[in-house]
Amino acid sequence: MRHTKGILANKRFILSPHQKYITSNIFGWVGRHEDTGQVVRRFTKFYRENGRKEGKTAWLAAVCNYMLFGDGEDGAEVYSFATKMDQARIVFDVSRSMCRKYIKDYPILSNKLKVITNNIAYLPNESKYEPLPAGSDKQDGLNAHGGFGDEVHEYNDRDQLDVIETGMGSRIQPILGMITTAGFNIYGPCYKIRSDNIKVLKGINEDERTCSFIYTIDEGDDWQDEDVWVKPNPNIGITPYWDYMRAQCRKAINEGKEAEYQFRTKNINQWMTSGSTWVSDEDWMKSSTGPIDIERLKGRLCCIGMDLSTNKDLTSLKALFPPTEDDPNYRVLCKFFCPEDNIPERSKSDKVNYDVWAEDGYIVATPGRVVNYDYLLDTLKEWKQLFNIKRLDYDPSFAYQLVDQIERIGIKTFVFGQNTRDMNPPIQEIERLIMKKELDHGRHPILRWNVANVMLFTDSNGKVKFDKRKVVDRIDGIVALAMAMGGWLSEAAPRQSVYETEDLFPIFAK
């Protein structure tokens, strides 16, 4: 193959050391097939993640061509796939250009290798290679020998990956390959794949058929330190150039958080949430070390926030446990409820893994298409037995039907306004506690997602509330936590007369 673009255009594709390492691992390990006894490749899947402009696309384009006419597979079907045709064509178009240059180098191939707009065909073994967008009619009946996804962090769900993989069942040594840079959606399918692969790389889980390469800086590294840039960019100096990286870093330093997060995500290959969020994901995660130990909370005082759902939102309960003499930190216990029948649809529309969260116990999946509030009441009854519940605060929009039943359990209920006057104190207090690392939220993945979605509205007096008009994704959990915090602040504050807290206005009457 020859390179197709830039300063290397038309030069032979000579693998760099790290490209040799990746390629030899994927294609070099072999063993006996369990059923046929044939010698085949060990790995049928790979995941490669590193910084932008590092040569992933050209390398993958060459791999696709090899799978088409260099692998010895009769009737091979090779696909470069992505969410949209434009993205799927990026790798395919590089492959197509490589093939045209290949034919010029070896004219004898002109009658064997046919290159057209959306298809490359190798006639001697009746093989084909095509770009494939999500939702294409061609996905039905695939018999893929090679399927290769580009920028997998953009995928909303696993559907396309699953279609490609399940279509490989009749091939003896197929490969499903995924390449990507880091992204902002740490709740989507790509981050889940990444997390699973890390567990394999660390020896926590076993998967003998998947090969993973994740290039990023280590925890504790300074992203501004040039010495660590080689970790996410092993080809640095060739692609990307040092002056490009330095220019991008200066921009990140000078232009604020959004530019910083872009640089760290795309050039340093760190998965992050958007820089425009209320509390950064880094600060949020540093405030907690792991799951909440319920045994330590038994008998402790708590305040509860309740945010009930419409047909699209999650129903959320948050129990907030204030500090004690033996425990200086606030603790948060989470419960989320979602109709079971809506989980597949919501996973796609919200681009997060509701199904995985339900399987892992982070969501209580209630039967049907609407939330069954009996499950919420059962949770409150259980908490009433375990904890000293001081009060429950709720958004009145959807809660009137439940208030009487909650009161009958023996829990006092209070309406909590969604305005800046009521919301400003708890929002400010939560932010203060997070920055001091004094709010242990158990690293609950759904609450973490909610926090990443928060946008704030500030009124003319500088007071804030959650801006639900601008929010694209769910914030139900953090709204419930704010109401729980607001309830506790009301209990903890000294009681004052209205004449001490409000201005007096004289009224003159005849």
Secondary structure, DSSP 8 states (H G I E B T S, - for coil): -B--SGGGTTSB----HHHHHHHHHHHH-EEE-TTT--EEES-SEEEEE--TTSSHHHHHHHHHHHHHHTS--TT-EEEEEESSHHHHHHHHHHHHHHHHHHHHH-GGGGGTEEEETTEEEEGGGTEEEEEEETT-GGGTT---SEEEEE-GGG-SSSHHHHHHHHTTTT-SS-EEEEEE---S-TTSHHHHHHHHHHHHHTTSS--TTEEEEE----TT--TT-GGGTTTT-TTTTTSS-HHHHHHHHHHHHHS-HHHHHHIIIIIS------TTSSS-HHHHHHT--S---GGGGTT-EEEEEEE---SSS-EEEEEEE---SS--SEEEEEEEEEEGGGHHHHHHHHTS-HHHHHHTTSSEEESSSS--HHHHHHHHHHHHHHSEEEEEEE-TTTTHHHHHHHHHHT--EEE---SHHHHHHHHHHHHHHHHTT-EE-TT-HHHHHHHHT--EEE-TTS-EEE-TTT--S--HHHHHHHHHHHHHHHHHS----HHHHS--------
